[in-house]
Amino acid sequence: MEKSRALSIANVEIATDDYGRISLNALHRASGTGKHKAPNYWLNNKQTKEIVEKYSAPEIPGGALVVNNGGREHGTFADKVLAVSYAGWICAEFEILVNQTFLDYKSGNLISVHDANLLNLQEAQKLVLESTRQVEELKPKALVYDKFLNCSTLLCISDAAKQLRMKPGKLFQWLACNKWIFRRRNKGPWVAYQDKVNKEFLFHKTKLIDVKGVRTINANQVYVTPKGLTEITLLLSKAQEEQSQLTLSGI
Protein backbone atom coordinates (compact mmCIF):
# COMPACT_ATOMS: atom_id res chain seq x y z
CA MET A 1 0.00 0.00 0.00
CA GLU A 2 1.96 3.01 -1.26
CA LYS A 3 1.88 6.26 0.63
CA SER A 4 0.68 8.06 -2.47
CA ARG A 5 -2.43 5.91 -2.25
CA ALA A 6 -3.06 6.36 1.49
CA LEU A 7 -6.58 5.47 2.52
CA SER A 8 -8.82 6.80 5.25
CA ILE A 9 -11.21 5.32 7.77
CA ALA A 10 -13.81 7.46 9.53
CA ASN A 11 -12.22 10.54 7.93
CA VAL A 12 -8.82 9.70 9.47
CA GLU A 13 -5.93 9.20 7.06
CA ILE A 14 -4.28 5.85 7.73
CA ALA A 15 -0.53 6.26 7.28
CA THR A 16 1.81 3.45 6.19
CA ASP A 17 5.55 3.06 6.49
CA ASP A 18 8.02 2.44 3.67
CA TYR A 19 7.16 -1.28 3.63
CA GLY A 20 3.39 -0.91 3.53
CA ARG A 21 2.81 -1.58 7.21
CA ILE A 22 -0.21 0.21 8.61
CA SER A 23 -0.13 2.72 11.45
CA LEU A 24 -2.03 1.23 14.38
CA ASN A 25 -1.96 4.67 16.02
CA ALA A 26 -3.97 5.99 13.07
CA LEU A 27 -6.40 3.09 13.37
CA HIS A 28 -6.80 3.90 17.05
CA ARG A 29 -7.69 7.50 16.21
CA ALA A 30 -10.16 6.29 13.57
CA SER A 31 -11.87 4.02 16.12
CA GLY A 32 -12.65 6.97 18.37
CA THR A 33 -11.93 4.92 21.50
CA GLY A 34 -10.02 6.02 24.60
CA LYS A 35 -6.43 5.49 25.68
CA HIS A 36 -7.22 2.05 27.04
CA LYS A 37 -7.50 0.84 23.43
CA ALA A 38 -4.19 2.33 22.30
CA PRO A 39 -1.70 0.03 20.48
CA ASN A 40 0.64 -0.33 23.48
CA TYR A 41 -2.17 -1.92 25.55
CA TRP A 42 -2.89 -4.32 22.72
CA LEU A 43 0.80 -5.25 22.48
CA ASN A 44 0.92 -6.09 26.20
CA ASN A 45 -2.07 -8.39 25.86
CA LYS A 46 -1.18 -12.08 26.32
CA GLN A 47 -3.21 -13.18 23.32
CA THR A 48 -1.54 -10.55 21.14
CA LYS A 49 1.89 -11.76 22.14
CA GLU A 50 0.94 -15.30 21.14
CA ILE A 51 -0.41 -14.10 17.76
CA VAL A 52 2.69 -12.03 17.03
CA GLU A 53 4.97 -14.89 18.06
CA LYS A 54 3.25 -17.42 15.81
CA TYR A 55 2.63 -15.08 12.90
CA SER A 56 5.40 -13.93 10.63
CA ALA A 57 5.71 -12.05 7.38
CA PRO A 58 9.15 -12.89 5.97
CA GLU A 59 8.44 -10.92 2.80
CA ILE A 60 8.42 -7.69 4.85
CA PRO A 61 11.87 -6.44 5.97
CA GLY A 62 11.86 -6.08 9.72
CA GLY A 63 8.83 -8.31 10.19
CA ALA A 64 5.07 -7.89 10.36
CA LEU A 65 5.18 -5.60 13.38
CA VAL A 66 7.51 -2.75 14.34
CA VAL A 67 7.43 -0.17 17.09
CA ASN A 68 9.28 3.05 16.31
CA ASN A 69 9.90 5.19 19.38
CA GLY A 70 11.36 8.03 17.36
CA GLY A 71 12.27 9.22 13.91
CA ARG A 72 10.13 10.13 10.91
CA GLU A 73 7.79 7.13 11.23
CA HIS A 74 7.02 7.29 14.92
CA GLY A 75 4.48 4.79 16.28
CA THR A 76 3.38 1.18 15.89
CA PHE A 77 3.11 -0.29 12.39
CA ALA A 78 1.74 -3.71 11.43
CA ASP A 79 0.87 -5.58 8.27
CA LYS A 80 -2.79 -5.91 7.27
CA VAL A 81 -3.36 -9.22 9.07
CA LEU A 82 -2.18 -7.86 12.41
CA ALA A 83 -3.90 -4.54 11.76
CA VAL A 84 -7.24 -6.35 11.38
CA SER A 85 -6.45 -8.31 14.56
CA TYR A 86 -5.83 -5.06 16.41
CA ALA A 87 -9.11 -3.64 15.06
CA GLY A 88 -10.93 -6.74 16.34
CA TRP A 89 -9.39 -6.23 19.79
CA ILE A 90 -10.87 -2.75 19.82
CA CYS A 91 -14.33 -4.05 18.89
CA ALA A 92 -15.99 -6.43 16.42
CA GLU A 93 -17.72 -3.62 14.49
CA PHE A 94 -14.43 -1.81 13.95
CA GLU A 95 -12.77 -5.02 12.78
CA ILE A 96 -15.47 -5.45 10.12
CA LEU A 97 -15.06 -1.82 9.03
CA VAL A 98 -11.26 -2.06 8.76
CA ASN A 99 -11.30 -5.42 6.99
CA GLN A 100 -13.93 -4.25 4.48
CA THR A 101 -11.99 -1.05 3.87
CA PHE A 102 -8.83 -3.02 3.08
CA LEU A 103 -10.77 -5.33 0.73
CA ASP A 104 -12.46 -2.44 -1.06
CA TYR A 105 -9.17 -0.61 -1.40
CA LYS A 106 -7.44 -3.65 -2.86
CA SER A 107 -10.26 -4.26 -5.35
CA GLY A 108 -10.24 -0.61 -6.41
CA ASN A 109 -13.69 0.14 -5.03
CA LEU A 110 -12.30 2.60 -2.51
CA ILE A 111 -10.64 5.78 -3.68
CA SER A 112 -7.51 7.13 -2.05
CA VAL A 113 -7.41 10.13 0.24
CA HIS A 114 -5.58 12.12 -2.44
CA ASP A 115 -8.22 11.24 -5.04
CA ALA A 116 -11.02 11.97 -2.58
CA ASN A 117 -9.56 15.39 -1.78
CA LEU A 118 -9.18 16.07 -5.49
CA LEU A 119 -12.78 15.08 -6.15
CA ASN A 120 -13.97 17.18 -3.22
CA LEU A 121 -12.06 20.17 -4.60
CA GLN A 122 -13.54 19.63 -8.05
CA GLU A 123 -17.05 19.31 -6.60
CA ALA A 124 -16.49 22.48 -4.56
CA GLN A 125 -15.38 24.33 -7.69
CA LYS A 126 -18.46 23.09 -9.54
CA LEU A 127 -20.69 24.26 -6.70
CA VAL A 128 -19.06 27.71 -6.68
CA LEU A 129 -19.48 28.04 -10.44
CA GLU A 130 -23.08 26.84 -10.28
CA SER A 131 -23.88 29.21 -7.40
CA THR A 132 -22.29 32.12 -9.26
CA ARG A 133 -24.29 31.28 -12.38
CA GLN A 134 -27.53 31.09 -10.40
CA VAL A 135 -26.83 34.41 -8.70
CA GLU A 136 -26.15 36.06 -12.06
CA GLU A 137 -29.36 34.60 -13.47
CA LEU A 138 -31.37 35.81 -10.49
CA LYS A 139 -29.97 39.36 -10.50
CA PRO A 140 -32.26 40.70 -13.26
CA LYS A 141 -35.26 39.00 -11.68
CA ALA A 142 -34.43 40.43 -8.26
CA LEU A 143 -34.07 43.94 -9.68
CA VAL A 144 -37.38 43.69 -11.50
CA TYR A 145 -39.13 42.23 -8.46
CA ASP A 146 -37.80 45.05 -6.26
CA LYS A 147 -39.19 47.50 -8.79
CA PHE A 148 -42.72 46.11 -8.53
CA LEU A 149 -42.67 45.13 -4.86
CA ASN A 150 -43.99 48.51 -3.79
CA CYS A 151 -46.95 48.42 -6.16
CA SER A 152 -50.39 47.22 -5.12
CA THR A 153 -50.61 43.61 -4.05
CA LEU A 154 -52.91 42.82 -6.94
CA LEU A 155 -53.36 44.72 -10.19
CA CYS A 156 -56.08 44.35 -12.75
CA ILE A 157 -54.66 43.71 -16.22
CA SER A 158 -55.25 47.31 -17.32
CA ASP A 159 -53.33 48.67 -14.32
CA ALA A 160 -50.61 46.07 -14.88
CA ALA A 161 -50.28 47.35 -18.43
CA LYS A 162 -49.68 50.86 -17.06
CA GLN A 163 -46.88 49.53 -14.85
CA LEU A 164 -45.36 47.85 -17.90
CA ARG A 165 -45.89 50.97 -20.03
CA MET A 166 -48.02 49.02 -22.48
CA LYS A 167 -51.42 49.58 -23.95
CA PRO A 168 -53.96 47.42 -22.11
CA GLY A 169 -55.07 45.82 -25.37
CA LYS A 170 -51.50 44.77 -26.14
CA LEU A 171 -51.11 43.16 -22.72
CA PHE A 172 -54.43 41.32 -23.02
CA GLN A 173 -53.30 40.06 -26.42
CA TRP A 174 -49.89 38.97 -25.11
CA LEU A 175 -51.41 37.17 -22.12
CA ALA A 176 -53.88 35.36 -24.36
CA CYS A 177 -51.26 34.36 -26.96
CA ASN A 178 -48.92 33.08 -24.26
CA LYS A 179 -51.64 31.11 -22.49
CA TRP A 180 -51.94 33.15 -19.36
CA ILE A 181 -55.63 34.00 -19.83
CA PHE A 182 -58.50 32.76 -22.02
CA ARG A 183 -62.20 33.16 -22.60
CA ARG A 184 -64.61 30.26 -22.50
CA ARG A 185 -66.11 29.84 -25.97
CA ASN A 186 -64.59 33.20 -26.89
CA LYS A 187 -67.21 34.93 -24.72
CA GLY A 188 -67.54 36.18 -21.22
CA PRO A 189 -64.85 37.43 -18.82
CA TRP A 190 -61.20 36.52 -19.05
CA VAL A 191 -60.11 33.50 -17.02
CA ALA A 192 -56.60 32.70 -15.82
CA TYR A 193 -54.95 29.43 -16.76
CA GLN A 194 -54.70 27.24 -13.68
CA ASP A 195 -50.93 26.76 -13.96
CA LYS A 196 -50.44 30.54 -13.76
CA VAL A 197 -52.66 30.65 -10.68
CA ASN A 198 -50.69 27.79 -9.12
CA LYS A 199 -47.44 29.68 -9.75
CA GLU A 200 -48.99 32.75 -8.09
CA PHE A 201 -48.61 34.82 -11.26
CA LEU A 202 -52.33 35.50 -11.55
CA PHE A 203 -55.23 35.63 -9.11
CA HIS A 204 -59.00 35.46 -9.44
CA LYS A 205 -60.99 37.96 -7.44
CA THR A 206 -64.75 38.43 -7.29
CA LYS A 207 -65.96 41.86 -8.32
CA LEU A 208 -69.38 43.47 -8.46
CA ILE A 209 -70.19 44.58 -12.01
CA ASP A 210 -73.00 46.98 -12.88
CA VAL A 211 -75.05 45.75 -15.83
CA LYS A 212 -76.63 48.66 -17.73
CA GLY A 213 -77.58 50.30 -14.48
CA VAL A 214 -80.28 47.69 -13.97
CA ARG A 215 -78.59 45.09 -11.81
CA THR A 216 -75.22 44.08 -10.41
CA ILE A 217 -73.62 40.68 -10.72
CA ASN A 218 -70.70 38.92 -9.10
CA ALA A 219 -67.99 38.14 -11.61
CA ASN A 220 -64.48 36.80 -11.38
CA GLN A 221 -61.80 39.13 -12.61
CA VAL A 222 -58.17 38.26 -13.33
CA TYR A 223 -55.54 40.14 -11.36
CA VAL A 224 -51.75 40.15 -11.79
CA THR A 225 -49.58 39.64 -8.71
CA PRO A 226 -46.18 41.34 -8.20
CA LYS A 227 -44.61 37.96 -8.91
CA GLY A 228 -46.59 37.70 -12.14
CA LEU A 229 -45.63 41.24 -13.11
CA THR A 230 -41.97 40.34 -12.62
CA GLU A 231 -42.31 37.24 -14.77
CA ILE A 232 -44.08 39.13 -17.56
CA THR A 233 -41.36 41.79 -17.56
CA LEU A 234 -38.61 39.20 -17.85
CA LEU A 235 -40.39 37.35 -20.64
CA LEU A 236 -41.01 40.56 -22.56
CA SER A 237 -37.35 41.59 -22.13
CA LYS A 238 -36.19 38.17 -23.31
CA ALA A 239 -38.46 38.36 -26.38
CA GLN A 240 -37.16 41.85 -27.14
CA GLU A 241 -33.52 40.67 -26.89
CA GLU A 242 -34.21 37.73 -29.19
CA GLN A 243 -35.87 40.02 -31.70
CA SER A 244 -32.90 42.40 -31.58
CA GLN A 245 -30.49 39.54 -32.21
CA LEU A 246 -32.55 38.40 -35.20
CA THR A 247 -32.55 41.95 -36.56
CA LEU A 248 -28.77 42.26 -36.16
CA SER A 249 -28.22 38.92 -37.86
CA GLY A 250 -30.31 40.07 -40.80
CA ILE A 251 -32.96 37.39 -40.47
C-alpha positions as CSV (number, residue, x, y, z in Angstrom):
1,M,0.0,0.0,0.0
2,E,2.0,3.0,-1.3
3,K,1.9,6.3,0.6
4,S,0.7,8.1,-2.5
5,R,-2.4,5.9,-2.2
6,A,-3.1,6.4,1.5
7,L,-6.6,5.5,2.5
8,S,-8.8,6.8,5.2
9,I,-11.2,5.3,7.8
10,A,-13.8,7.5,9.5
11,N,-12.2,10.5,7.9
12,V,-8.8,9.7,9.5
13,E,-5.9,9.2,7.1
14,I,-4.3,5.9,7.7
15,A,-0.5,6.3,7.3
16,T,1.8,3.5,6.2
17,D,5.6,3.1,6.5
18,D,8.0,2.4,3.7
19,Y,7.2,-1.3,3.6
20,G,3.4,-0.9,3.5
21,R,2.8,-1.6,7.2
22,I,-0.2,0.2,8.6
23,S,-0.1,2.7,11.4
24,L,-2.0,1.2,14.4
25,N,-2.0,4.7,16.0
26,A,-4.0,6.0,13.1
27,L,-6.4,3.1,13.4
28,H,-6.8,3.9,17.0
29,R,-7.7,7.5,16.2
30,A,-10.2,6.3,13.6
31,S,-11.9,4.0,16.1
32,G,-12.6,7.0,18.4
33,T,-11.9,4.9,21.5
34,G,-10.0,6.0,24.6
35,K,-6.4,5.5,25.7
36,H,-7.2,2.1,27.0
37,K,-7.5,0.8,23.4
38,A,-4.2,2.3,22.3
39,P,-1.7,0.0,20.5
40,N,0.6,-0.3,23.5
41,Y,-2.2,-1.9,25.6
42,W,-2.9,-4.3,22.7
43,L,0.8,-5.3,22.5
44,N,0.9,-6.1,26.2
45,N,-2.1,-8.4,25.9
46,K,-1.2,-12.1,26.3
47,Q,-3.2,-13.2,23.3
48,T,-1.5,-10.5,21.1
49,K,1.9,-11.8,22.1
50,E,0.9,-15.3,21.1
51,I,-0.4,-14.1,17.8
52,V,2.7,-12.0,17.0
53,E,5.0,-14.9,18.1
54,K,3.3,-17.4,15.8
55,Y,2.6,-15.1,12.9
56,S,5.4,-13.9,10.6
57,A,5.7,-12.0,7.4
58,P,9.2,-12.9,6.0
59,E,8.4,-10.9,2.8
60,I,8.4,-7.7,4.8
61,P,11.9,-6.4,6.0
62,G,11.9,-6.1,9.7
63,G,8.8,-8.3,10.2
64,A,5.1,-7.9,10.4
65,L,5.2,-5.6,13.4
66,V,7.5,-2.8,14.3
67,V,7.4,-0.2,17.1
68,N,9.3,3.1,16.3
69,N,9.9,5.2,19.4
70,G,11.4,8.0,17.4
71,G,12.3,9.2,13.9
72,R,10.1,10.1,10.9
73,E,7.8,7.1,11.2
74,H,7.0,7.3,14.9
75,G,4.5,4.8,16.3
76,T,3.4,1.2,15.9
77,F,3.1,-0.3,12.4
78,A,1.7,-3.7,11.4
79,D,0.9,-5.6,8.3
80,K,-2.8,-5.9,7.3
81,V,-3.4,-9.2,9.1
82,L,-2.2,-7.9,12.4
83,A,-3.9,-4.5,11.8
84,V,-7.2,-6.3,11.4
85,S,-6.5,-8.3,14.6
86,Y,-5.8,-5.1,16.4
87,A,-9.1,-3.6,15.1
88,G,-10.9,-6.7,16.3
89,W,-9.4,-6.2,19.8
90,I,-10.9,-2.7,19.8
91,C,-14.3,-4.1,18.9
92,A,-16.0,-6.4,16.4
93,E,-17.7,-3.6,14.5
94,F,-14.4,-1.8,13.9
95,E,-12.8,-5.0,12.8
96,I,-15.5,-5.4,10.1
97,L,-15.1,-1.8,9.0
98,V,-11.3,-2.1,8.8
99,N,-11.3,-5.4,7.0
100,Q,-13.9,-4.2,4.5
101,T,-12.0,-1.1,3.9
102,F,-8.8,-3.0,3.1
103,L,-10.8,-5.3,0.7
104,D,-12.5,-2.4,-1.1
105,Y,-9.2,-0.6,-1.4
106,K,-7.4,-3.7,-2.9
107,S,-10.3,-4.3,-5.3
108,G,-10.2,-0.6,-6.4
109,N,-13.7,0.1,-5.0
110,L,-12.3,2.6,-2.5
111,I,-10.6,5.8,-3.7
112,S,-7.5,7.1,-2.1
113,V,-7.4,10.1,0.2
114,H,-5.6,12.1,-2.4
115,D,-8.2,11.2,-5.0
116,A,-11.0,12.0,-2.6
117,N,-9.6,15.4,-1.8
118,L,-9.2,16.1,-5.5
119,L,-12.8,15.1,-6.1
120,N,-14.0,17.2,-3.2
121,L,-12.1,20.2,-4.6
122,Q,-13.5,19.6,-8.1
123,E,-17.0,19.3,-6.6
124,A,-16.5,22.5,-4.6
125,Q,-15.4,24.3,-7.7
126,K,-18.5,23.1,-9.5
127,L,-20.7,24.3,-6.7
128,V,-19.1,27.7,-6.7
129,L,-19.5,28.0,-10.4
130,E,-23.1,26.8,-10.3
131,S,-23.9,29.2,-7.4
132,T,-22.3,32.1,-9.3
133,R,-24.3,31.3,-12.4
134,Q,-27.5,31.1,-10.4
135,V,-26.8,34.4,-8.7
136,E,-26.1,36.1,-12.1
137,E,-29.4,34.6,-13.5
138,L,-31.4,35.8,-10.5
139,K,-30.0,39.4,-10.5
140,P,-32.3,40.7,-13.3
141,K,-35.3,39.0,-11.7
142,A,-34.4,40.4,-8.3
143,L,-34.1,43.9,-9.7
144,V,-37.4,43.7,-11.5
145,Y,-39.1,42.2,-8.5
146,D,-37.8,45.0,-6.3
147,K,-39.2,47.5,-8.8
148,F,-42.7,46.1,-8.5
149,L,-42.7,45.1,-4.9
150,N,-44.0,48.5,-3.8
151,C,-46.9,48.4,-6.2
152,S,-50.4,47.2,-5.1
153,T,-50.6,43.6,-4.0
154,L,-52.9,42.8,-6.9
155,L,-53.4,44.7,-10.2
156,C,-56.1,44.4,-12.8
157,I,-54.7,43.7,-16.2
158,S,-55.3,47.3,-17.3
159,D,-53.3,48.7,-14.3
160,A,-50.6,46.1,-14.9
161,A,-50.3,47.3,-18.4
162,K,-49.7,50.9,-17.1
163,Q,-46.9,49.5,-14.9
164,L,-45.4,47.9,-17.9
165,R,-45.9,51.0,-20.0
166,M,-48.0,49.0,-22.5
167,K,-51.4,49.6,-24.0
168,P,-54.0,47.4,-22.1
169,G,-55.1,45.8,-25.4
170,K,-51.5,44.8,-26.1
171,L,-51.1,43.2,-22.7
172,F,-54.4,41.3,-23.0
173,Q,-53.3,40.1,-26.4
174,W,-49.9,39.0,-25.1
175,L,-51.4,37.2,-22.1
176,A,-53.9,35.4,-24.4
177,C,-51.3,34.4,-27.0
178,N,-48.9,33.1,-24.3
179,K,-51.6,31.1,-22.5
180,W,-51.9,33.2,-19.4
181,I,-55.6,34.0,-19.8
182,F,-58.5,32.8,-22.0
183,R,-62.2,33.2,-22.6
184,R,-64.6,30.3,-22.5
185,R,-66.1,29.8,-26.0
186,N,-64.6,33.2,-26.9
187,K,-67.2,34.9,-24.7
188,G,-67.5,36.2,-21.2
189,P,-64.9,37.4,-18.8
190,W,-61.2,36.5,-19.1
191,V,-60.1,33.5,-17.0
192,A,-56.6,32.7,-15.8
193,Y,-55.0,29.4,-16.8
194,Q,-54.7,27.2,-13.7
195,D,-50.9,26.8,-14.0
196,K,-50.4,30.5,-13.8
197,V,-52.7,30.6,-10.7
198,N,-50.7,27.8,-9.1
199,K,-47.4,29.7,-9.8
200,E,-49.0,32.7,-8.1
201,F,-48.6,34.8,-11.3
202,L,-52.3,35.5,-11.6
203,F,-55.2,35.6,-9.1
204,H,-59.0,35.5,-9.4
205,K,-61.0,38.0,-7.4
206,T,-64.7,38.4,-7.3
207,K,-66.0,41.9,-8.3
208,L,-69.4,43.5,-8.5
209,I,-70.2,44.6,-12.0
210,D,-73.0,47.0,-12.9
211,V,-75.1,45.7,-15.8
212,K,-76.6,48.7,-17.7
213,G,-77.6,50.3,-14.5
214,V,-80.3,47.7,-14.0
215,R,-78.6,45.1,-11.8
216,T,-75.2,44.1,-10.4
217,I,-73.6,40.7,-10.7
218,N,-70.7,38.9,-9.1
219,A,-68.0,38.1,-11.6
220,N,-64.5,36.8,-11.4
221,Q,-61.8,39.1,-12.6
222,V,-58.2,38.3,-13.3
223,Y,-55.5,40.1,-11.4
224,V,-51.8,40.2,-11.8
225,T,-49.6,39.6,-8.7
226,P,-46.2,41.3,-8.2
227,K,-44.6,38.0,-8.9
228,G,-46.6,37.7,-12.1
229,L,-45.6,41.2,-13.1
230,T,-42.0,40.3,-12.6
231,E,-42.3,37.2,-14.8
232,I,-44.1,39.1,-17.6
233,T,-41.4,41.8,-17.6
234,L,-38.6,39.2,-17.8
235,L,-40.4,37.3,-20.6
236,L,-41.0,40.6,-22.6
237,S,-37.4,41.6,-22.1
238,K,-36.2,38.2,-23.3
239,A,-38.5,38.4,-26.4
240,Q,-37.2,41.9,-27.1
241,E,-33.5,40.7,-26.9
242,E,-34.2,37.7,-29.2
243,Q,-35.9,40.0,-31.7
244,S,-32.9,42.4,-31.6
245,Q,-30.5,39.5,-32.2
246,L,-32.5,38.4,-35.2
247,T,-32.5,42.0,-36.6
248,L,-28.8,42.3,-36.2
249,S,-28.2,38.9,-37.9
250,G,-30.3,40.1,-40.8
251,I,-33.0,37.4,-40.5
